Amino acid sequence: MKKIINLILLIFLSISVYSAVELNCVDNPTTEVVDYGLGEIGVRMYSGGGTITRFVFSPFNRLNFGGSLDISRLVGSEDPEVREPFFYFKWRIYDGTKKFPSIAIGYDGQGYDFIDSKYRLPAKGLFLAFSMNILSEGFFWDFGANITKYDEKPKLLGFTSFRLVYQDIFSIGLEYENIGIKDVQQLNGKLGFVLAKVVLIDFIFNNIYSEKSKIDRQIRISYLYKFT
């Protein structure tokens, strides 16, 4: 019994030394990164039984590497379709101060909403992100710009988001993405809950305000683990 109690305490202490991170609000990047020696596995479930799985790890301080894989119709009776995997990278180059935002640069090749042989929402591509704490502790403003490919042409777009994180218990986020292309710019929101500091469950609401389409409800589950 004593050995079991010690094992439970060891697991609890190992979990307590790190907390779940928000690498993205919904689609928009933040400047947050997975700490050195840790990794994150995230599964995003979308309509039609599809999933986008992302693997991120941090072999060096401030640097994250990884990739993502989209499998449509994974859940259901139809044959699943595995799509091309994409590379992910983020480098937090500045931690920021009370007056200046933190800064991160990176690349995310994963697009969203696959229709007619291409993603309706383009990947962020090469991005520059800023994040800062405003008004009160736990309230963050993220903003930045990204260079992506849309209709086979390079495009410079903008993005912004607001996040409220309460004591590693729950979070609320609202974002506006793809600023610069009217057809794909949209408002997204999320409500997230943290379990044992290492599991983050986000209920996502894509395209909240649109006269052309309905709100797309999704679920994203992220797990933070230690690999060193």
N, C-alpha and C positions, 0 to 999 in steps of 0.2 A: 504493500500500500504506500509506504514511504517513497519507493522508487517511482511509482505512478504519479504521486503528488509533485515530486521534484521534476519529472518530465513535463507535467502540465505547466509548472511555473517557468521552466526553461523556454517552452514554446511561447508562453505569454510574454515573457521578457524579450524574446527575439522579435516578436511582432511589434512590441511597443516602441522599439527604437526607430521605426520608420513609419511613414504614413502614406496613404494613397495620394497620388498626384493627379492633377488635371492637365494632361498634355494638350487637350483641346477643350474648348467650351462645348460646342457640338461639332461643327466642321472647322471652325476658326482655330488656329494655333494660339497657344499662350506661350509665355517664356519659361514655364515650368518644365523641368526635366527629371527623369528618374535618376536617383543618386548613384554614385559609384558602387559597383558590386551588386546592384539590384536589376531586376528586369520586370517587365509588365506584359501580360497577355490580355488582350481585349477582344471580346466578341460582340459584334454589333448585328443584331437581328432585325431584318427589314421585311416589308410586305412580300408575300409570295413564298415565304419559307426560306429566304436567302440569308446568308451570313457573310460578314466581312471580318476576318480575323487578323489582328495586328500583333506582331511580336516586336518588342522594344527591349534593348538591354544597354547597360552602361559600363563598358570596359575601361573607360577613363572618366575622370572627374569632369562634369559639365557636358560631356559628349554622349549623345544617344544615337544608336544605330538600330535598324530593324527593317521590317517589311510587312506587307499586308497581302491577303489573298481573299478574293471574292468568289464565293460559291453560291450560285443561284439555285433555288428549288432544293436546297439541302434537306429541308423538312417538307414532307408531303409524299404523294404517290408518283409524281413525275420524275424523270431522270434528272439528276443534278448536273449543272454545268460549271466546270472549273475555269475561271478566267485567268488572265495573265497576272502574275504577282508584281508588286511594285515596291520600290525602295523607299525607305524613310530615314531621315537624318535630322538631328537638331543639336545646335551648339549654343549654350547659354554663355554669352560673351561678357555680360555685365549684370551684376546683381541689383543695381539701382540704389537709390537713397529715398529719403522722405519726399524730396522735391523732384527727383528724376526717376524715370521708369527703368525697370530691368529690360535687357535687350537679348534677343535670341535670333539666330538665323538658321535656316534649315531647308529641307526639301521633303515634300510629301507627294508621291506619285499617284495616290489613290483617289479616283473620282467616285461619284455616287449617282445612283439612279440610272442603271444601264438600260438604254432604249435604242433599238434599231442599230445594233453593232457599235454603239459608243455611249459614253456616260453623258447624261444630260447636264449634270453639274460637274464642271471640270475640276481636275485635281488642283490643289493649291500650288503645286510646282515649287519653284524657288520662292521662299518667303522671308520677310523681315518683320519680326513681332516685337511689340512693346507691351509691358504690363506694369501697372502701378496700383498701389493701395490708395483709395480715395475715400473721403468722408468719414469712414469708420473702419476699425480693424475687421478684416475678413471680406471687405467689399473691394473688388478689383475691376479695373478698366483695362481691357486689352484692345490693341489696335495695331494696324500695320498695313503692309502692301505685299502683293505677290505677283510673280510673273508666271503665267500659265499659257497653255495652248488652247484656243477655242476656234472652231471651224478652220483648223489647220493653220492658224495664224497666232503669233505671240501677242498676248494681251497683258497690260499692266492694270491690276485690279486692287481694290482696297477692302478692308474688313474691320469690324469693330464689335466688341462684345462687353457685357457687364456680368460679373459673377459675384454672388454672395455666398460665402462659405462659413458655416457656423460650427466651430469647435470640432472639426473632423466628424461631424454627425450627419449633416445634410448640406446640400448646395442647390442654389437656384441660378440659372443662367439664361441670358437672352442675347442673341447675336444677329448681326446683319452681315451677310457675306456677298461676295462677287460684285462689289460696288464698281460700276463702270460698264456692265453689260445688263441691260434692262431685262432681257429674257431669262436670265439665271440668277439675278440678285434676289435674295429672299430673306425673310425673318424666321429664325428658328429659336426654340426654347428648350429647356430641360429642367428636370427635377431629379436630383441625385441623392442617394443615401449611402453612407459608409458603414461597413460591417467590420468590426475588429481591426480597423485602421488599414486593412490591406485589400478589401474588396469594395469596389465602387460600382453601384448599380444606378444607371441613368435612364430615366424615362424621357425619351426625346420626342419633340413635336416639331416636325419639319414643315416649312412653308406655312406659317401660322396665318399670315394675311395675304390671301390670294383670291382673286375672283375667278381664276381659270381652273384651279384644282383644289382638292380637299386636303386637310391636314394629314400628313403622313406620320403615323405613330410608330416609333421604334424603341427597342431596348438595347442598351449597351452595358455589358458586364466586364469590368476590368479587375485583374488580380495582380497584386504586387508581390514579387518573390525575391529571395536572395539566392544568387548563384555562385558566390565566392566564399 
